[in-house]
Amino acid sequence: MRYKKVSGEDLENLRRIVGEDYVSTDEDELAANAIDAFPGEFHMPEAVVWPGNAHEVARVLAYANENRIPVTIRAAGTSLSGCVPLYGGIVLNITRMNRVKEIAERDMLAVVEPGVIYERLNEQLSRYGLFFPPDPGSAVACTVGGMVANNASGMRAVKYGVTRDYVLALEMALPSGKLVKLGARVFKTSIGPDLTRLMVGSEGALGVFTEITLRLRPLPRKMVTALALFDKVTDATDAVYEIVRTGLDPAAIEFLSRKTIQAVTQFRDLNIPDADALLIIELHGRDEHVLEHMRDVERILERHGAFHIKSAEEEGERKRIWEARKGAYPSLLRISPSPLTGDIIVPISKITDMVAKSYEIAERYGVDMGMVGHIGDGNVHHTWFADRREPGSWERASKANEEIVRYAIELGGAASAEHGIGIEKKKFMRLQHGEAYELMLQLKRLFDPNNILNPGIMFDLEDVMAVELP
């Protein structure tokens, strides 16, 4: 498929839609929008456009669709799977659309624009004793629109679920320029196929979110956090299974491997004893029963060989424990200049098998690797150390990551739990979905017949163009 290059006339027409100041061909702006947190190659757009409202989004899409100009949607650029303008064209940057339009305290919902930053939203919600639970590692920067596009989650998913569980309604712009509303301001409906949930996780392939209605939860009144250290990774993973299985309802169970513990200790000024594995467990509740449940957790940890356990109720101490987990990825980045970060998930019963396989693969390919993960729901992030300046380094890391992804799918898991597919994982889509992959391609053609939206992201362009509508 051939796309039209952005011309001077196109730029003038785009400026008429969004305003003179919100279309740029400045080289610095193009470069800033040419790459995200995935350490891939630069793919320069020809223009960056910042719409200010839903109607401007719709008009830009209609213009691009009519003129066959590719459009790549961008928010904070925190994607670890790669959401970049592979085919040039326009980057539609939605960060101007950052208003919290409504907080309906009695209905326990919020209506926001897609560019609202997750952490800032929760700061506002806390005044009402409410919060939006998914807690991604990029919380200080990532936007709600990006979270919905990737069905993001994070450290609280084991108790509270993922972004999809909180999206009640959407307004979105289709490639044709039509604005449509999906869902309703209620917690459940039975009104036909659920198009709202279909759109969550679609990674900008079907439309652009312009307004999002979110379900909220009450802030927990009491929280207690524990850190535990183990001499054997398998002891830690076996403890995780028992904690989840016994119904103690943890809000979070996080895991750090030895290499990650060493990195955090070195770069975050944390005095953590040498260990093969670290677990952080957090419980939420309304009263002192939370402390009783934590004592049950501690007994499980001791039974499985934890040699060091520290629990904390006070907020400052709890934050200090969480520094080990929240500082993990930045610390690993200081060791490896261009790491490849995975995002597999496996059934809870297969966690120990998956961790053992990870170490075996790393040794076979000669690649250093650190692991962190939301292990309470089977989600583990491998950080494969790589350096694009070193011949063969990135290739070895890629092969190691590909093997663990295939193993996760073989175990009944998935190639991605929360980071999305992007450009990095699209090669696994057919293996993951089998014949259902054709249905996804048909949906793409149905919503976006000219394939202008995020081309090459999640779906290979050749696969999309080859599929026929029934």
Sine and cosine of phi, psi and omega as CSV:
sin_phi,cos_phi,sin_psi,cos_psi,sin_omega,cos_omega
0.00,0.00,0.65,-0.76,0.02,-1.00
-0.94,-0.33,0.76,-0.65,0.03,-1.00
-0.98,-0.20,0.42,-0.91,0.05,-1.00
-0.99,0.14,0.67,-0.75,0.12,-0.99
-0.96,0.27,0.52,-0.85,0.03,-1.00
-0.96,0.27,0.84,-0.54,-0.04,-1.00
-0.98,-0.20,0.13,-0.99,0.08,-1.00
-0.86,0.51,-0.63,0.78,0.04,-1.00
-0.90,0.45,-0.66,0.75,0.04,-1.00
-0.87,0.50,-0.68,0.73,0.00,-1.00
-0.87,0.49,-0.67,0.74,0.03,-1.00
-0.89,0.45,-0.68,0.74,0.01,-1.00
-0.91,0.41,-0.62,0.79,0.04,-1.00
-0.92,0.40,-0.62,0.79,0.03,-1.00
-0.91,0.42,-0.54,0.84,0.06,-1.00
-0.91,0.42,-0.47,0.88,-0.03,-1.00
-0.99,0.16,-0.76,0.65,-0.16,-0.99
-0.95,-0.31,-0.18,0.98,-0.03,-1.00
0.95,-0.30,0.49,-0.87,-0.09,-1.00
-0.84,0.55,-0.62,0.78,-0.11,-0.99
-0.99,0.16,-0.08,1.00,-0.16,-0.99
-0.89,-0.45,0.39,0.92,0.19,-0.98
-0.76,-0.65,0.78,-0.62,-0.06,-1.00
-0.69,-0.73,0.62,-0.79,0.19,-0.98
-0.86,-0.52,0.29,0.96,0.04,-1.00
-0.88,0.47,0.70,-0.72,-0.11,-0.99
-0.87,0.49,-0.62,0.78,0.01,-1.00
-0.90,0.43,-0.66,0.75,0.03,-1.00
-0.92,0.40,-0.67,0.74,0.02,-1.00
-0.88,0.48,-0.68,0.73,-0.01,-1.00
-0.91,0.42,-0.64,0.77,-0.01,-1.00
-0.90,0.44,-0.46,0.89,-0.01,-1.00
-0.98,-0.19,0.19,0.98,-0.05,-1.00
-0.99,-0.10,-0.13,0.99,-0.06,-1.00
-0.47,-0.88,0.42,-0.91,0.08,-1.00
-0.79,-0.61,-0.43,-0.90,-0.09,-1.00
-0.95,0.31,-0.26,0.97,0.11,-0.99
-0.96,0.26,0.80,-0.60,-0.09,-1.00
-0.98,0.20,0.86,0.51,0.03,-1.00
-0.99,-0.12,-0.35,-0.94,-0.02,-1.00
-1.00,0.03,0.39,-0.92,0.11,-0.99
-0.94,0.33,0.71,-0.71,0.14,-0.99
-0.78,-0.63,0.98,-0.20,-0.15,-0.99
-0.97,0.23,0.77,-0.63,0.17,-0.99
-0.97,0.23,0.13,-0.99,0.08,-1.00
-0.99,-0.13,-0.32,0.95,0.04,-1.00
-0.36,-0.93,0.49,-0.87,0.13,-0.99
-0.90,-0.44,0.74,-0.67,-0.04,-1.00
-0.82,-0.57,0.75,-0.66,0.02,-1.00
-0.92,-0.39,1.00,-0.09,0.05,-1.00
-0.95,0.32,0.45,-0.89,-0.03,-1.00
-0.96,-0.29,-0.20,0.98,-0.01,-1.00
-0.34,-0.94,0.06,-1.00,-0.08,-1.00
-0.89,0.46,-0.64,0.77,-0.05,-1.00
-0.93,0.37,-0.57,0.82,0.07,-1.00
-0.92,0.38,-0.64,0.77,0.08,-1.00
-0.85,0.53,-0.75,0.66,-0.04,-1.00
-0.87,0.49,-0.67,0.74,-0.03,-1.00
-0.93,0.36,-0.62,0.78,0.05,-1.00
-0.89,0.45,-0.69,0.72,0.00,-1.00
-0.90,0.44,-0.69,0.72,-0.01,-1.00
-0.87,0.49,-0.66,0.75,0.00,-1.00
-0.91,0.41,-0.71,0.70,-0.01,-1.00
-0.90,0.43,-0.63,0.77,-0.01,-1.00
-0.90,0.43,-0.69,0.72,0.00,-1.00
-0.89,0.45,-0.56,0.83,-0.08,-1.00
-0.98,-0.21,0.08,1.00,0.05,-1.00
0.85,0.53,0.74,0.68,0.07,-1.00
-0.97,-0.25,0.81,-0.58,0.00,-1.00
-0.93,0.37,0.57,-0.82,-0.02,-1.00
-0.79,-0.61,0.85,-0.53,0.08,-1.00
-0.95,-0.33,0.79,-0.61,-0.07,-1.00
-1.00,0.01,0.70,-0.72,-0.04,-1.00
-0.67,-0.74,0.62,-0.78,0.11,-0.99
-0.87,-0.49,-0.95,-0.30,-0.07,-1.00
-1.00,0.09,-0.21,0.98,0.00,-1.00
0.96,0.27,0.48,0.88,-0.03,-1.00
-1.00,-0.08,0.09,1.00,-0.04,-1.00
-0.88,0.48,0.73,-0.68,0.07,-1.00
-0.99,-0.15,0.08,1.00,0.03,-1.00
-0.94,-0.35,-0.23,0.97,0.05,-1.00
0.99,-0.12,0.96,-0.27,0.09,-1.00
-0.76,-0.65,0.99,0.13,-0.15,-0.99
-0.77,-0.64,0.36,-0.93,-0.08,-1.00
-0.97,0.23,0.98,0.18,-0.05,-1.00
-0.84,0.54,-0.52,0.85,-0.08,-1.00
-0.93,-0.38,0.40,0.92,0.03,-1.00
0.94,0.33,-0.71,-0.71,0.04,-1.00
0.95,0.31,-0.64,-0.77,-0.10,-1.00
-0.97,-0.24,0.71,-0.70,0.29,-0.96
-0.99,-0.11,0.86,-0.50,0.04,-1.00
-1.00,-0.07,0.99,-0.16,-0.09,-1.00
-1.00,-0.06,0.89,-0.45,-0.17,-0.99
-0.99,-0.13,0.26,0.97,-0.10,-0.99
-0.93,0.37,-0.31,0.95,0.10,-1.00
-0.93,0.36,-0.45,0.89,-0.05,-1.00
-1.00,0.05,0.98,0.21,-0.19,-0.98
-0.79,-0.61,0.53,0.85,-0.03,-1.00
-1.00,-0.05,0.65,-0.76,0.28,-0.96
-1.00,0.05,0.96,-0.28,-0.17,-0.99
-0.98,0.18,-0.50,0.87,-0.04,-1.00
-0.32,-0.95,0.66,-0.75,0.22,-0.97
-0.86,-0.51,0.95,-0.31,-0.01,-1.00
-0.99,-0.10,1.00,-0.02,-0.14,-0.99
-0.87,0.50,-0.71,0.70,-0.08,-1.00
-0.94,0.33,-0.50,0.87,0.05,-1.00
-1.00,0.03,-0.13,0.99,0.00,-1.00
0.82,0.57,0.79,0.61,0.07,-1.00
-0.55,-0.83,0.31,-0.95,0.06,-1.00
-0.71,-0.70,0.56,-0.83,0.07,-1.00
-0.91,-0.43,0.85,-0.53,-0.11,-0.99
-0.72,-0.70,0.36,-0.93,0.18,-0.98
-1.00,0.10,0.32,-0.95,-0.16,-0.99
-0.93,0.36,-0.35,0.94,-0.05,-1.00
-1.00,0.03,0.11,0.99,0.02,-1.00
-0.93,0.37,0.75,-0.66,0.01,-1.00
-0.98,0.20,0.70,-0.71,-0.11,-0.99
-0.80,0.60,-0.79,0.61,-0.09,-1.00
-0.90,0.43,-0.61,0.79,0.01,-1.00
-0.93,0.38,-0.58,0.82,0.08,-1.00
-0.88,0.48,-0.73,0.69,-0.02,-1.00
-0.92,0.38,-0.49,0.87,0.10,-0.99
-0.88,0.48,-0.67,0.74,0.03,-1.00
-0.94,0.35,-0.65,0.76,-0.04,-1.00
-0.92,0.40,-0.50,0.86,-0.06,-1.00
-0.88,0.47,-0.43,0.90,0.04,-1.00
-0.90,0.43,-0.37,0.93,0.00,-1.00
-0.97,-0.23,0.09,1.00,-0.04,-1.00
0.95,0.30,0.45,0.89,-0.05,-1.00
-0.82,-0.58,0.28,-0.96,0.12,-0.99
-0.39,-0.92,0.35,-0.94,0.09,-1.00
-0.98,-0.19,0.95,-0.30,-0.31,-0.95
-0.92,0.39,-0.63,0.78,-0.09,-1.00
-0.78,0.63,0.66,-0.75,-0.16,-0.99
-0.76,-0.65,0.95,0.30,-0.04,-1.00
-0.92,0.39,0.40,-0.92,0.00,-1.00
-0.88,0.47,-0.41,0.91,0.00,-1.00
-0.99,-0.12,0.50,0.87,-0.13,-0.99
-0.82,0.57,-0.54,0.84,-0.05,-1.00
-0.96,0.30,-0.26,0.97,-0.09,-1.00
-0.81,-0.59,-0.54,0.84,-0.15,-0.99
-0.93,0.36,0.47,-0.89,-0.02,-1.00
-0.98,-0.21,0.38,-0.93,0.02,-1.00
-0.89,0.45,-0.62,0.79,0.03,-1.00
-0.87,0.49,-0.68,0.73,0.05,-1.00
-0.91,0.42,-0.61,0.80,0.04,-1.00
-0.89,0.45,-0.68,0.73,0.02,-1.00
-0.92,0.39,-0.65,0.76,-0.02,-1.00
-0.88,0.48,-0.55,0.83,-0.05,-1.00
-0.97,-0.25,0.00,1.00,-0.14,-0.99
0.78,0.63,0.80,0.60,-0.07,-1.00
-0.93,0.37,0.36,-0.93,0.14,-0.99
-0.57,-0.82,-0.65,-0.76,-0.02,-1.00
0.31,-0.95,-0.61,-0.79,-0.21,-0.98
-0.96,0.28,-0.34,0.94,-0.04,-1.00
-0.98,-0.19,0.12,0.99,-0.13,-0.99
-0.89,0.46,-0.51,0.86,-0.06,-1.00
-0.87,0.49,-0.50,0.86,0.03,-1.00
-0.98,-0.20,-0.68,0.73,-0.22,-0.98
-0.98,-0.21,-0.15,0.99,-0.01,-1.00
1.00,0.05,-0.30,-0.95,-0.15,-0.99
-0.88,-0.47,0.06,-1.00,-0.07,-1.00
-0.81,0.58,-0.67,0.75,-0.03,-1.00
-0.81,0.59,-0.53,0.85,-0.04,-1.00
-0.95,0.31,-0.14,0.99,-0.09,-1.00
-0.87,-0.49,-0.02,1.00,-0.01,-1.00
-1.00,-0.02,0.94,-0.35,-0.03,-1.00
-1.00,-0.01,-0.60,0.80,-0.07,-1.00
-0.44,-0.90,0.42,-0.91,0.00,-1.00
-0.67,-0.74,0.59,-0.81,0.34,-0.94
-0.94,-0.34,0.72,-0.70,-0.02,-1.00
-0.58,-0.81,0.47,-0.88,0.05,-1.00
-0.99,-0.17,0.77,-0.63,0.05,-1.00
-1.00,0.04,0.32,-0.95,0.02,-1.00
-0.83,0.56,-0.47,0.88,0.01,-1.00
-0.94,0.33,-0.25,0.97,-0.08,-1.00
0.99,-0.15,-0.02,1.00,0.02,-1.00
-0.98,0.18,0.67,-0.74,0.13,-0.99
-0.99,-0.13,0.78,-0.62,0.00,-1.00
-0.80,-0.60,0.49,-0.87,0.06,-1.00
-0.91,-0.41,0.72,-0.69,-0.02,-1.00
-0.82,-0.57,0.54,-0.84,0.08,-1.00
0.99,0.13,-0.24,-0.97,-0.04,-1.00
-0.41,-0.91,0.24,-0.97,-0.05,-1.00
-1.00,0.08,0.71,0.70,0.01,-1.00
-0.67,-0.74,0.29,-0.96,-0.13,-0.99
-0.99,0.14,-0.24,0.97,0.07,-1.00
-0.44,-0.90,0.50,-0.86,0.08,-1.00
-0.57,-0.82,0.30,-0.95,0.14,-0.99
-0.64,-0.77,0.96,0.27,-0.19,-0.98
-0.77,-0.64,0.60,0.80,0.02,-1.00
0.97,-0.25,-0.09,-1.00,0.00,-1.00
-0.81,0.59,0.66,-0.75,-0.10,-1.00
-1.00,0.06,1.00,0.05,-0.02,-1.00
-0.94,0.34,-0.43,0.90,0.02,-1.00
-0.89,0.46,-0.77,0.64,-0.01,-1.00
-0.92,0.40,-0.52,0.86,0.06,-1.00
-0.87,0.49,-0.62,0.79,-0.06,-1.00
-0.96,0.27,-0.46,0.89,0.01,-1.00
-0.93,0.36,0.83,-0.56,-0.06,-1.00
1.00,-0.02,0.11,0.99,-0.04,-1.00
-0.99,0.11,-0.05,1.00,0.15,-0.99
0.79,0.61,0.62,0.78,0.07,-1.00
0.95,0.30,0.21,0.98,-0.03,-1.00
-0.99,0.17,-0.36,0.93,-0.14,-0.99
-0.90,-0.43,-0.37,0.93,-0.02,-1.00
0.02,-1.00,0.04,-1.00,-0.03,-1.00
-0.89,-0.45,0.85,-0.53,0.03,-1.00
-0.93,0.36,0.73,-0.69,0.04,-1.00
-0.88,-0.48,-0.30,0.95,0.07,-1.00
-0.42,-0.91,0.66,-0.75,-0.08,-1.00
-0.75,-0.66,0.78,-0.62,0.07,-1.00
-0.96,-0.26,0.86,-0.51,-0.14,-0.99
-0.92,-0.39,0.68,-0.73,0.21,-0.98
-0.97,0.26,0.58,-0.81,-0.01,-1.00
-0.87,-0.50,0.26,-0.97,0.05,-1.00
-0.82,-0.57,0.44,-0.90,0.11,-0.99
-0.94,0.35,0.63,-0.78,0.09,-1.00
-0.89,0.45,0.69,-0.72,0.04,-1.00
-0.90,0.43,0.61,-0.79,-0.02,-1.00
-0.99,0.17,-0.51,0.86,-0.04,-1.00
-0.71,-0.70,0.69,-0.73,0.03,-1.00
-0.71,-0.70,0.64,-0.77,0.08,-1.00
-0.69,-0.72,0.65,-0.76,-0.13,-0.99
-0.80,-0.60,0.64,-0.77,0.02,-1.00
-0.78,-0.62,0.57,-0.82,0.12,-0.99
-0.88,-0.47,0.72,-0.70,-0.01,-1.00
-0.72,-0.69,0.61,-0.79,0.00,-1.00
-0.89,-0.46,0.57,-0.82,-0.06,-1.00
-0.73,-0.69,0.51,-0.86,0.10,-1.00
-0.99,0.11,-0.29,0.96,0.00,-1.00
-0.74,-0.67,0.75,-0.66,0.02,-1.00
-0.86,0.51,-0.66,0.75,-0.05,-1.00
-0.90,0.44,-0.50,0.86,0.09,-1.00
-0.90,0.43,-0.65,0.76,0.01,-1.00
-0.90,0.43,-0.72,0.69,-0.04,-1.00
-0.93,0.37,-0.55,0.83,0.07,-1.00
-0.92,0.39,-0.59,0.81,0.05,-1.00
-0.90,0.43,-0.63,0.77,0.03,-1.00
-0.85,0.52,-0.73,0.68,-0.02,-1.00
-0.85,0.52,-0.70,0.72,-0.05,-1.00
-0.93,0.37,-0.64,0.77,0.01,-1.00
-0.87,0.49,-0.71,0.71,0.00,-1.00
-0.92,0.39,-0.66,0.75,-0.12,-0.99
-0.94,0.34,-0.48,0.88,-0.07,-1.00
-0.99,0.12,0.01,1.00,0.12,-0.99
0.98,0.20,0.44,0.90,0.02,-1.00
-0.98,0.20,-0.12,0.99,0.14,-0.99
0.82,0.57,0.83,0.56,0.03,-1.00
-0.91,0.42,0.57,-0.82,0.10,-0.99
-0.98,0.21,-0.48,0.88,0.00,-1.00
-0.42,-0.91,0.61,-0.79,0.22,-0.98
-0.68,-0.73,0.94,-0.34,-0.08,-1.00
-0.92,-0.39,0.50,-0.87,-0.12,-0.99
-0.78,-0.62,0.66,-0.75,0.14,-0.99
-0.77,-0.64,0.71,-0.70,0.07,-1.00
-1.00,0.10,0.13,-0.99,-0.05,-1.00
-0.83,0.56,-0.75,0.66,-0.03,-1.00
-0.87,0.50,-0.60,0.80,0.01,-1.00
-0.94,0.33,-0.67,0.75,0.05,-1.00
-0.85,0.52,-0.70,0.71,0.01,-1.00
-0.88,0.47,-0.66,0.75,0.00,-1.00
-0.91,0.43,-0.70,0.71,0.00,-1.00
-0.90,0.44,-0.67,0.74,0.01,-1.00
-0.88,0.47,-0.62,0.79,-0.04,-1.00
-0.96,0.29,-0.66,0.75,-0.19,-0.98
-0.96,-0.28,-0.18,0.98,-0.03,-1.00
-0.91,-0.41,0.14,0.99,0.04,-1.00
0.83,0.56,0.72,0.69,0.04,-1.00
-0.93,-0.37,0.75,-0.66,-0.03,-1.00
-1.00,-0.04,0.99,0.16,-0.02,-1.00
-0.97,-0.26,0.81,-0.58,0.04,-1.00
-0.86,0.51,0.44,-0.90,0.01,-1.00
-0.87,0.49,0.75,-0.66,-0.04,-1.00
-0.41,-0.91,0.34,-0.94,0.03,-1.00
-1.00,0.05,-0.40,0.92,-0.01,-1.00
-0.42,-0.91,0.51,-0.86,0.04,-1.00
-0.76,-0.64,0.71,-0.70,0.11,-0.99
-0.88,-0.47,0.63,-0.78,0.19,-0.98
-0.87,-0.48,0.83,-0.56,-0.01,-1.00
-0.86,-0.51,0.73,-0.68,0.04,-1.00
-0.79,-0.62,0.66,-0.75,0.05,-1.00
-0.88,-0.48,0.61,-0.79,0.04,-1.00
-0.86,-0.52,0.54,-0.84,0.06,-1.00
-0.13,-0.99,-0.22,-0.97,-0.07,-1.00
-0.96,-0.27,-0.32,0.95,-0.14,-0.99
-0.49,-0.87,-0.27,-0.96,-0.10,-1.00
-0.93,0.35,-0.19,0.98,0.05,-1.00
-0.87,0.50,-0.42,0.91,0.03,-1.00
-0.87,0.50,-0.64,0.77,0.01,-1.00
-0.92,0.38,-0.60,0.80,0.05,-1.00
-0.90,0.44,-0.67,0.75,0.01,-1.00
-0.92,0.40,-0.58,0.82,0.04,-1.00
-0.91,0.41,-0.58,0.82,0.06,-1.00
-0.89,0.45,-0.59,0.81,0.09,-1.00
-0.89,0.45,-0.67,0.74,0.04,-1.00
-0.87,0.49,-0.70,0.72,-0.02,-1.00
-0.88,0.47,-0.62,0.79,0.03,-1.00
-0.90,0.44,-0.62,0.78,0.06,-1.00
-0.90,0.44,-0.70,0.72,0.01,-1.00
-0.87,0.50,-0.68,0.73,0.02,-1.00
-0.90,0.44,-0.66,0.75,0.01,-1.00
-0.87,0.49,-0.51,0.86,-0.03,-1.00
-0.99,-0.13,0.27,0.96,0.21,-0.98
1.00,-0.08,0.24,0.97,0.05,-1.00
-0.89,0.45,0.80,-0.60,-0.04,-1.00
-0.99,-0.14,-0.13,0.99,0.03,-1.00
-0.52,-0.85,0.83,-0.56,0.03,-1.00
-0.73,-0.68,0.76,-0.65,0.05,-1.00
-0.74,-0.67,0.81,-0.58,0.03,-1.00
-0.92,-0.39,0.47,-0.88,-0.03,-1.00
-0.55,-0.84,0.68,-0.73,0.13,-0.99
-0.97,-0.24,-0.62,0.79,-0.08,-1.00
-0.92,0.40,0.67,-0.75,-0.16,-0.99
-0.86,0.51,-0.67,0.74,-0.01,-1.00
-0.88,0.47,-0.67,0.74,0.02,-1.00
-0.93,0.38,-0.62,0.78,0.02,-1.00
-0.90,0.44,-0.68,0.73,0.02,-1.00
-0.89,0.46,-0.59,0.81,0.01,-1.00
-0.90,0.43,-0.64,0.76,0.07,-1.00
-0.89,0.46,-0.69,0.73,-0.05,-1.00
-0.94,0.35,-0.31,0.95,0.06,-1.00
-0.86,0.51,-0.54,0.84,0.01,-1.00
-0.88,0.48,-0.65,0.76,-0.02,-1.00
-0.99,0.15,-0.70,0.71,-0.08,-1.00
-0.96,0.30,-0.35,0.94,0.06,-1.00
-1.00,-0.04,0.03,1.00,-0.12,-0.99
-0.90,0.43,-0.81,0.59,-0.07,-1.00
-0.91,0.42,-0.72,0.70,0.07,-1.00
-0.85,0.53,-0.58,0.81,0.01,-1.00
-0.93,0.37,-0.66,0.75,0.03,-1.00
-0.90,0.43,-0.56,0.83,0.03,-1.00
-0.89,0.45,-0.47,0.88,-0.01,-1.00
-0.97,0.24,-0.30,0.95,0.06,-1.00
-1.00,0.00,-0.64,0.77,-0.08,-1.00
-0.87,-0.49,0.86,-0.51,-0.11,-0.99
-0.94,0.34,-0.46,0.89,-0.01,-1.00
-0.59,-0.81,0.94,0.35,-0.07,-1.00
-0.96,0.29,0.41,-0.91,0.12,-0.99
-0.97,-0.24,0.88,-0.48,-0.10,-0.99
-0.96,-0.28,0.86,-0.51,0.00,-1.00
-1.00,-0.01,0.08,-1.00,-0.12,-0.99
-0.41,-0.91,0.73,0.68,-0.07,-1.00
-0.99,0.15,0.31,-0.95,0.12,-0.99
-0.63,-0.78,0.64,-0.77,0.00,-1.00
-0.74,-0.67,0.31,-0.95,0.11,-0.99
-0.83,0.55,0.56,-0.83,-0.06,-1.00
-0.79,0.61,-0.62,0.78,-0.05,-1.00
-0.93,0.38,-0.23,0.97,-0.07,-1.00
-0.96,-0.27,0.12,0.99,-0.06,-1.00
-0.86,0.50,-0.73,0.68,-0.04,-1.00
-0.88,0.48,-0.67,0.74,0.04,-1.00
-0.87,0.49,-0.68,0.73,-0.05,-1.00
-0.91,0.42,-0.68,0.73,-0.01,-1.00
-0.90,0.43,-0.69,0.72,0.02,-1.00
-0.88,0.48,-0.66,0.75,0.03,-1.00
-0.90,0.44,-0.59,0.81,-0.01,-1.00
-0.87,0.49,-0.73,0.69,0.01,-1.00
-0.91,0.42,-0.61,0.79,0.01,-1.00
-0.90,0.43,-0.68,0.73,0.01,-1.00
-0.91,0.41,-0.69,0.72,-0.01,-1.00
-0.87,0.50,-0.67,0.74,0.01,-1.00
-0.92,0.39,-0.65,0.76,-0.05,-1.00
-0.91,0.41,-0.61,0.79,-0.01,-1.00
-1.00,-0.02,-0.07,1.00,0.00,-1.00
0.91,0.41,0.65,0.76,-0.04,-1.00
-0.87,-0.49,0.80,-0.60,0.14,-0.99
-0.93,0.35,0.51,-0.86,-0.11,-0.99
-0.46,-0.89,0.71,-0.71,0.16,-0.99
-0.91,-0.41,0.57,-0.82,0.03,-1.00
-0.87,-0.50,0.67,-0.74,0.24,-0.97
-0.71,-0.70,0.30,-0.95,0.03,-1.00
0.00,-1.00,0.37,-0.93,0.14,-0.99
-1.00,0.06,0.94,0.34,-0.26,-0.97
-0.95,0.32,-0.26,0.97,0.05,-1.00
-0.89,0.45,-0.39,0.92,0.10,-0.99
-0.89,-0.45,0.28,0.96,0.09,-1.00
1.00,0.07,0.16,0.99,-0.08,-1.00
-0.99,-0.13,0.87,-0.49,-0.02,-1.00
-0.79,-0.61,0.69,-0.72,0.07,-1.00
-0.97,-0.25,0.90,-0.44,0.13,-0.99
-1.00,0.02,0.75,-0.66,0.15,-0.99
-0.95,-0.31,0.98,-0.19,-0.01,-1.00
-1.00,0.08,0.86,-0.51,-0.06,-1.00
-0.95,0.31,0.80,-0.60,-0.02,-1.00
-0.55,-0.83,0.40,-0.92,0.04,-1.00
-0.62,-0.78,0.94,-0.34,-0.06,-1.00
-0.89,0.46,-0.31,0.95,0.02,-1.00
-0.98,0.19,-0.28,0.96,-0.05,-1.00
-0.99,-0.16,0.87,-0.50,-0.04,-1.00
-0.82,0.57,0.78,-0.63,0.08,-1.00
1.00,0.08,-0.22,0.98,-0.08,-1.00
-0.91,0.42,-0.78,0.62,-0.02,-1.00
-0.90,0.43,-0.61,0.79,-0.02,-1.00
-0.90,0.44,-0.68,0.73,0.02,-1.00
-0.90,0.44,-0.69,0.73,0.02,-1.00
-0.89,0.46,-0.65,0.76,0.00,-1.00
-0.90,0.43,-0.67,0.75,0.01,-1.00
-0.91,0.40,-0.64,0.77,0.03,-1.00
-0.90,0.45,-0.71,0.71,0.01,-1.00
-0.90,0.44,-0.67,0.74,0.01,-1.00
-0.88,0.47,-0.62,0.78,-0.02,-1.00
-0.92,0.38,-0.64,0.77,0.00,-1.00
-0.95,0.32,-0.52,0.86,0.07,-1.00
-0.91,0.41,-0.72,0.69,0.01,-1.00
-0.89,0.46,-0.61,0.79,0.03,-1.00
-0.91,0.41,-0.65,0.76,0.03,-1.00
-0.88,0.48,-0.69,0.72,0.03,-1.00
-0.90,0.44,-0.64,0.77,0.03,-1.00
-0.88,0.48,-0.56,0.83,0.01,-1.00
-0.98,0.19,-0.01,1.00,-0.04,-1.00
0.99,-0.10,0.22,0.97,-0.01,-1.00
-0.99,-0.15,-0.49,-0.87,-0.09,-1.00
-0.59,-0.81,0.41,-0.91,-0.02,-1.00
-0.94,0.35,-0.42,0.91,0.01,-1.00
-0.55,-0.83,0.69,-0.72,0.04,-1.00
-0.98,-0.21,-0.50,0.86,-0.10,-0.99
-0.42,-0.91,-0.26,0.97,-0.04,-1.00
-0.99,0.11,-0.29,0.96,-0.07,-1.00
1.00,0.07,-0.02,-1.00,-0.10,-1.00
-1.00,-0.07,-0.75,0.66,0.01,-1.00
0.83,0.56,-0.61,-0.79,0.07,-1.00
-1.00,-0.07,-0.37,0.93,-0.13,-0.99
-0.96,0.26,-0.63,0.78,-0.16,-0.99
-0.96,-0.27,0.07,1.00,-0.07,-1.00
-0.90,0.43,-0.38,0.93,0.02,-1.00
-0.93,0.38,-0.24,0.97,0.01,-1.00
-0.99,-0.10,-0.06,1.00,-0.13,-0.99
-0.88,0.48,-0.68,0.73,-0.02,-1.00
-0.93,0.36,-0.64,0.77,0.05,-1.00
-0.90,0.44,-0.65,0.76,-0.03,-1.00
-0.93,0.37,-0.66,0.75,-0.20,-0.98
-0.95,-0.31,-0.25,0.97,-0.02,-1.00
0.87,0.49,-0.71,-0.70,-0.05,-1.00
-0.91,0.42,-0.41,0.91,0.01,-1.00
-0.91,0.42,-0.33,0.94,0.03,-1.00
-0.87,0.49,-0.59,0.81,0.03,-1.00
-0.89,0.46,-0.60,0.80,0.04,-1.00
-0.90,0.43,-0.62,0.78,0.04,-1.00
-0.90,0.44,-0.67,0.74,0.03,-1.00
-0.90,0.44,-0.61,0.80,0.04,-1.00
-0.92,0.40,-0.61,0.79,0.08,-1.00
-0.88,0.48,-0.68,0.73,0.03,-1.00
-0.85,0.52,-0.72,0.69,0.00,-1.00
-0.91,0.42,-0.58,0.82,-0.01,-1.00
-0.92,0.39,-0.72,0.69,-0.03,-1.00
-0.98,0.21,-0.55,0.83,-0.16,-0.99
-0.70,-0.71,0.94,0.35,-0.13,-0.99
-0.88,0.48,-0.44,0.90,0.02,-1.00
-1.00,-0.08,0.03,1.00,0.09,-1.00
0.80,0.60,0.75,0.67,0.02,-1.00
-1.00,-0.01,-0.37,0.93,-0.12,-0.99
-1.00,0.04,0.86,-0.52,0.05,-1.00
0.70,0.71,0.77,0.64,-0.02,-1.00
-0.89,0.46,0.70,-0.71,0.00,-1.00
1.00,0.10,-0.07,1.00,0.05,-1.00
-0.98,-0.19,0.80,-0.60,-0.05,-1.00
0.97,0.26,-0.67,0.74,0.03,-1.00
-0.85,-0.53,0.69,-0.73,0.15,-0.99
-0.91,0.41,0.67,-0.74,-0.02,-1.00
-0.84,0.54,-0.64,0.77,-0.03,-1.00
-0.90,0.44,-0.61,0.79,0.02,-1.00
-0.92,0.40,-0.67,0.74,-0.01,-1.00
-0.90,0.44,-0.72,0.70,-0.07,-1.00
-0.94,0.33,-0.39,0.92,-0.05,-1.00
-0.99,0.12,-0.37,0.93,-0.09,-1.00
-0.98,0.20,0.53,-0.85,0.04,-1.00
-0.92,-0.38,0.64,-0.77,0.07,-1.00
-0.95,0.32,0.61,-0.79,0.00,-1.00
-0.92,0.39,0.00,0.00,0.00,0.00
